[in-house]
């Protein structure tokens, strides 16, 4: 008795799966469309040869193909820029990212104190910690 029920259930499940699969079958994606070319085969071949001659066509399995980089600077120019950046403190070696550049004020201590006093008098000085006026 049990085997009859199991067989019936398996058969019903198989039929149901087949019916659902057929009902949900989709058209091929993307739908096929007719392509009409505006160029002849000879024109396409000529363009391909020209692109290969210009180095615009690269044979690679990487997509998009990376074009080779051609520098406009000499090695000496790059080394001079590196030395200048190090001298300016722009090349900081640290494990922290992003690199926080040291702040160098252009104002004297007295100028900063005068600005703070003026802001307090105008009521525009705001505390960093709680947003209250100073």
N, C-alpha and C positions, 0 to 999 in steps of 0.2 A: 504494500500500500504506500509506503513511504517513497519507494523508488519511482512509483507512478507519478506522485506529486512533484518530485524533484525533476523528472523528465519533462513534465508539463510546464513547470516553471522555467526551465532552461530553454525550451522551445519557444515559449511566449516571449522571453527576454530577447532571444535571438531575432525573432520576427519584429519585435518592437524596435530593436536597435537598427535593423535593416530599413525599416519604414522611416524612422527618424533621420537616418543618414541620407536616404534618398530625398526626403522632403527638404533638408537643409543644404543640399548640394548647391554650390554657387557657380556662377559663370567664371571663366578664367580671368585672372587679374594680372595686369591691367587689360581692359578690353582691347582687342586688336583693332588697330586703325590703319587704313591705307595711307602710306607715305608716298608723296609725290615729290620727286627731286627736281630742283630747278637747275641743276648742273649736270653736265655730261660726265661720264666716267673719266675721260681724258682730262677734264678740268680738275676733278677731284685728285687724280693721280699727280697732276702738275702742282697743285697746292701742297700735297703731302711731301713731294720732293723738295719744294721750296722751304717748307717748315723744317724738314730734316736738315737742310743745308744751313738754315739760320740757327739751328740748335734748339728749336722750339718743341720738338717732339723727343721725349725721353722714353726709353724702353725700361720700364720698371714695374714691379708688382705693387708698389706703394701708390695709393691714391689719396689725394692728388699728388702728382709727381712734383717733387721739389726741384726747382731750377737751381743750377749751380750758382753760388754767390760769387760775384766778382767785386773785389774791394776797390774803392776809388782812392784809398789812402796807402801810403807806403808803410812799411814796418816801422821806420823811424818816426813817422807822424803818429802812429798808434802808441809807440813807446813814450813819446813826448807828452801825449794826452794823458797817459796813465800816470806819469810822474807829476804832471800838473794836478790831476785829481787827488793823488796821494798828498801833495803839498797843501791842497785846499781842505783836506779832511773829508773828502767825498767818498773815499774808498776805506771804509771801516770794516775790519775783519772781526766778525763776532758770530756766535752761534744763535743769537737772538734775531728773529725775523718778525716784522720788518725792522730794519736797522734804524735806530733812532739817532739822528745826527745831533751832535752837541749844539746847543743854542748859544749864540754869541750876540749879546745885546749891542745895539748901536748907540744906546743912551747911557748917560752917566747915572750914578745912583741919585744924585740931586735932581736930575731931570725927571726920573721916575717918581720920586717923592713929590715933586711939584705937580706932576700930572695927577697923582692920587689925591692930593689936597684939593685940586681944582674939581675933580670928579666928585669928591665928597661934598663940596660946596654946591655943586649943580644937582646933586642927588642921583648921579648916574653910576656911582661906584657900587658894584655888586659883589658879594662874597662868592667864592668858588664852591664852598661846601654846602650852603643851604639856600642860595639864591636871594638872601635878604640884603637890603641896602646896608652899607657900612656906615 
